[in-house]
Structures are given as C-alpha cells and as structure tokens.
Amino acid sequence: MADFYDFEDVFGSNPNLVYDEDMRGRIRHHRQSLENELFIDRLLKALGVRKASIAYPPESNRDLRELFQRIASSSSPDHHKHSVIYYLLKDLSQAKGDSHEQFSKASYLPDKYKTFIDGIWYLDRLKFERALDYLTESSLTPTFPEEILYTLCRHSPRDDATLPIAYYHTVSPSITSSKVLEAYFLVLCRTSATEAFYFSRAQGDVNHRVLFEKLIAFVHTKSTGPIKATRGVELISLPLNEEEESWFSDYLEGKGSILPGAMDTLIMRGVVTGRSESKTQHRRRPSGQKIEGMNWDTLRNSTLAALPRLVPMK
C-alpha cells in the first residue's frame, strides 16, 4: 500500500522531475494577474506553509521535495493535504501523465475536494470558463467564494459579465468585503441598471443608498453616445419608492450635481413620473441642446412615447 506522505511513493524517484523554467514563468505571470496571490497560495497558507508564494512554484526537485514535506507534516486533515498534493501532481501531468487521477483514487480523495481543486487549478491558469464548470457544482461547499467572485469580476470582458453573474446566482455567496461588493456591483451596472438597482436594495440600508448613488454616477460617467442614452432611459424609469426618490434628487442636486447631464436627468425623471412642474421649473431645460451627440428634445419625446407614467412606490 502506498504511503501518501512518502515523496517517492507519490512523485517517483526521478531527480529530473521539476517545474521547468517556462512553467515557473507562467505561474508567476498568473500570480501577478491575480493580484499577487494564487488560489494554491491560499491553500498552502491554510496548511501552515509559510511564504507560500516563495515555496510555490518550487525551483528544483529538492525544492519540490521540501514543499511536499511541509505539506505532509501539516496538522491539517488528510483530505486537505491530499487535495494540495493532487494539485501539484496535476501541475506535473505533462511529465507524470494521469498520476493525479491515480492519486485521487488511491487516497480516496472525496469527489467534492477533487472538483474544487480542479476548479481553482483552472482559475490559477486564468481559464475562467473552464474553472466555472467545476466551481458551480452543487455538491461543493463554497470555499473562497468572495475571492472567486472578485477574480471573475476583475477579469470579465466589459461587454460580457456572464461568468461572475452565473457564479453569484449559482453559489449565492455572502459578500462581506466592500472591495468585492463594489467589483460585483460595477459588473451589474455594466450589464443592466435595473438589475444593479434591485441588487442594491438587497444590501441593507447603508449599502443600499451608497450603491444606488454609485449606479447614478456610473450611468452619467461611464457611458457615452447611444449606450448612455439607453442606460439613461433605464435609470429614469426605475420604480423608485419615496425614499429612493428622495435619494435620487438629493444626490443629483448635491454632490452629484457636477455629473454631466445631472440636471437633464432630474428633468426627465420628473417627466417620466409625472411629477408637478414646480419640482423642476427652477432647473434649466435643454431645448434642442446636444450633449455627447444626444438631442434631449428627441430623448424627451421618445421617452414619453415609450414609457408609461411611473407613480412613485410607497
């Protein structure tokens, strides 16, 4: 029976078994792309391996042996240690073939651990779509869910937020980090003002208002031309309740007043909701004026034609 904590039983006795220079270079490049922390770094730290980013990738066969011994001597449960060993064997599959698969079977590595390691292995190689095939498996207990969501947000194309949104809706991670919350909200803003709005409502009173104001700012500053017009119409047609209506006006008349088109948005919101003219009569109305190529008379008329009058929600 193999000793899973004996290096040669697991990796063999070939002294030339190493992470070659090209592989080490790719791993370091991927680490930089992931804000200097791979997911394997997190797992190694959880096992008590200090200076994980130095220990991995190992520079030589001797370094590989030393890393293996540090993993083997950890006080963590066997299946945690076996998971990391499986990751290393998967790294070396070009030299070791399917030894990682053989190891997982021989060590009785639970399927959910193997699936998770496969997922983060692909994440660490920036193969995000492939990673999600594993990380959205229903059998998994979410591990590093905020870090995974943040990674998917940072690396999603500007015109395609499919992966982070799919991960969020499948895993339903509890977001406690403001950095992760802002990254995911930005993804939603790029996708749909309406979806971003409803997400903000579910984030508690303080975050609700902060995110709502970020949505307004995003529509005014991160969009141009037809996209800005589309997002603008979506913004002014949101079904706001009385409190949100107040936040909307307070923001655009206050610290958001310097945003391009802030006054126009207030006027158009008044038109869409059918609020009294006294609410907006002190504001300058654009007449035939073009801002970023948009004629606001045209926008006003098309908005009135396309949208029903909105009654603020109680």
MOJOGI-V537114 format. One record per residue. SS is DSSP state (H for helix, E for strand, C for the rest). OMEGA is omega in degrees with one decimal (999 if undefined). D_LAST is the distance of its C-alpha to the last C-alpha in Angstrom with 2 decimals. Layout:
ss: {SS;SS}
omega: {OMEGA;OMEGA}
d_last: {D_LAST;D_LAST}
This chain:
ss: {C;C;C;C;C;C;H;H;H;H;H;C;C;C;C;C;C;C;C;C;H;H;H;H;H;H;H;H;H;H;H;H;H;C;C;C;C;C;H;H;H;H;H;H;H;H;C;C;C;C;C;H;H;H;H;C;C;C;C;C;H;H;H;H;H;H;H;H;H;H;H;H;C;C;C;C;C;H;H;H;H;H;H;H;H;H;H;H;H;H;H;C;H;H;H;H;C;C;H;H;H;H;H;H;H;H;C;C;C;C;H;H;H;H;H;H;H;H;H;H;H;H;H;H;C;C;C;H;H;H;H;H;H;H;H;C;C;C;C;C;C;C;C;C;H;H;H;H;H;H;H;H;H;H;C;C;C;C;C;C;C;H;H;H;H;H;H;H;H;H;H;C;C;C;C;C;C;H;H;H;H;H;H;H;H;H;H;H;H;H;H;C;H;H;H;H;H;H;H;H;H;C;C;C;H;H;H;H;H;H;H;H;H;H;H;H;H;H;H;H;H;C;C;C;H;H;H;H;H;H;H;H;H;H;H;H;C;C;C;C;E;H;H;H;H;H;H;H;H;H;H;H;H;C;C;C;C;C;C;C;C;H;H;H;H;H;H;H;H;H;H;H;H;C;C;C;H;H;H;C;C;C;C;C;C;C;C;C;C;E;E;C;C;E;E;H;H;H;H;H;H;H;H;H;H;H;C;C;C;C;C;C;E;C}
omega: {-176.2;172.1;-173.5;176.7;171.8;-172.5;-174.3;174.4;-176.1;-173.8;-178.1;-174.6;-177.9;-178.1;-180.0;176.9;-175.5;165.3;-176.4;-174.2;-179.7;179.3;179.4;179.0;178.5;-179.8;179.2;177.4;179.2;178.1;177.9;-179.9;-179.0;177.0;171.9;173.8;174.4;176.7;174.3;175.2;-179.8;179.9;178.5;177.5;179.3;176.9;-179.8;177.6;-178.2;179.5;-176.0;-177.0;174.2;-179.3;-178.3;0.3;178.6;-175.5;-173.8;176.4;178.3;178.4;177.5;178.0;-179.2;178.0;178.9;-179.2;178.3;176.3;-176.9;-176.6;178.7;177.4;-179.7;178.3;-177.5;-175.3;174.1;179.6;178.5;179.2;-179.3;176.5;176.3;178.7;-178.4;178.0;177.5;174.4;-171.0;-175.8;178.9;179.3;-172.6;178.8;-177.0;-178.4;178.4;177.7;178.1;179.9;-177.7;179.1;-177.0;-178.1;-177.8;177.1;-178.5;-176.7;-176.8;176.6;178.4;179.9;179.2;-179.7;175.9;-179.6;-177.9;175.3;177.1;175.7;-178.9;176.2;176.2;176.4;-166.1;-179.4;177.9;-179.8;-176.3;176.1;-179.4;-170.1;176.6;176.5;-174.9;-178.0;-174.3;166.3;-175.0;177.1;-174.0;-174.5;179.8;179.8;178.4;179.3;179.4;179.4;179.6;177.7;-177.0;-174.1;177.6;176.5;-177.4;-176.8;-179.2;-179.4;-174.7;-172.1;179.5;179.7;177.9;179.5;-178.9;-176.6;179.6;-173.3;-177.9;-178.7;173.6;-175.3;178.8;-179.0;178.5;178.7;-180.0;179.7;-179.4;-179.4;-179.1;179.5;176.5;177.0;179.1;178.7;179.6;-175.0;-175.1;177.0;-179.3;179.1;177.5;179.8;-179.0;175.3;-179.1;-179.9;-175.1;-172.4;179.8;-171.3;-176.1;-179.1;179.1;-177.1;-179.7;-179.3;178.4;178.0;176.5;177.2;179.1;-179.6;-180.0;-178.0;-176.6;-172.9;-174.5;-179.1;176.8;172.3;-176.6;179.6;178.4;179.0;179.7;179.9;178.9;177.9;178.6;-179.2;-175.5;-180.0;179.9;-179.1;-176.1;169.9;-174.6;-179.8;179.5;176.8;178.3;177.7;-179.3;-179.0;-178.5;-178.0;-176.5;175.1;-178.5;-174.6;177.5;-177.3;-179.8;179.1;178.4;178.6;-177.8;-178.6;180.0;178.8;177.7;179.6;-177.5;175.6;177.2;178.6;-175.9;-177.1;-178.6;178.5;-175.1;179.8;-178.9;-179.9;-172.3;-171.5;179.6;-178.8;-179.9;178.5;175.1;178.6;-178.4;-176.6;177.4;175.2;-175.9;174.9;-178.8;174.9;-172.5;171.7;179.1;179.9;-179.8;-177.4;-179.3;178.1;179.6;-178.0;-171.9;-171.7;171.8;174.3;-179.4;175.3;-178.6;-177.8;178.0;999}
d_last: {70.08;68.45;67.50;64.00;64.55;67.85;67.41;70.23;69.16;65.77;66.55;70.29;73.15;73.07;73.22;71.98;68.58;66.31;63.15;64.85;64.13;62.05;59.79;59.42;58.52;55.78;54.32;54.29;52.68;49.92;49.44;48.96;46.39;44.46;44.34;47.66;46.75;47.46;46.04;49.62;49.79;46.93;48.78;52.03;50.47;49.07;52.70;53.86;55.52;55.55;55.31;54.08;53.84;57.56;58.63;56.90;58.24;61.71;64.37;67.26;68.37;69.07;65.53;64.17;66.31;65.12;61.44;62.14;63.82;60.93;58.59;61.08;61.55;57.84;56.87;53.85;53.85;56.15;53.48;51.82;55.20;56.11;52.89;53.90;57.45;56.16;54.26;57.53;59.52;56.99;57.53;61.24;61.11;63.14;66.02;65.29;64.07;61.86;62.85;59.19;58.69;61.89;60.84;57.46;59.28;62.12;59.87;57.49;54.55;51.47;49.89;46.49;48.21;50.21;47.16;45.31;48.40;48.79;45.22;45.63;49.11;47.62;44.88;47.66;49.30;46.16;46.15;42.45;42.08;45.02;43.66;40.40;42.47;43.46;40.53;38.04;40.37;38.58;41.46;40.91;39.51;37.57;39.85;38.98;35.69;34.15;37.44;37.66;34.15;34.90;38.21;36.74;34.15;36.90;39.18;36.92;37.79;35.41;34.93;34.79;32.57;33.48;35.23;32.81;29.85;32.11;33.23;29.76;28.53;31.88;32.44;28.92;30.29;28.63;28.44;29.49;31.25;29.48;32.10;31.29;27.52;28.02;30.58;28.48;25.41;27.80;28.98;25.50;24.93;28.23;27.34;23.80;21.04;18.55;20.28;20.48;16.76;16.02;18.98;17.73;14.62;17.23;19.40;18.15;16.48;19.54;20.42;16.91;16.95;20.68;20.55;17.74;20.02;22.96;21.49;21.11;24.64;26.03;25.05;26.70;29.77;30.68;30.69;33.04;33.80;32.32;30.57;28.77;27.82;26.47;24.48;23.29;21.94;20.24;18.68;17.38;15.92;13.82;10.32;8.80;5.50;5.96;8.66;10.26;10.40;12.23;14.39;15.26;16.55;18.14;19.97;21.31;22.33;23.79;25.70;24.68;26.00;29.37;28.15;29.77;27.54;24.76;24.77;24.92;21.83;19.86;21.37;20.73;17.04;16.97;19.04;16.99;13.63;15.68;14.87;17.67;20.96;21.14;18.80;21.37;24.59;26.15;26.05;29.03;28.51;30.69;32.96;34.87;34.69;35.17;33.71;35.13;36.35;33.13;33.13;29.76;30.50;31.02;27.89;25.82;27.47;27.21;23.53;22.92;25.22;23.84;20.07;17.81;15.54;12.13;9.10;6.54;3.76;0.00}
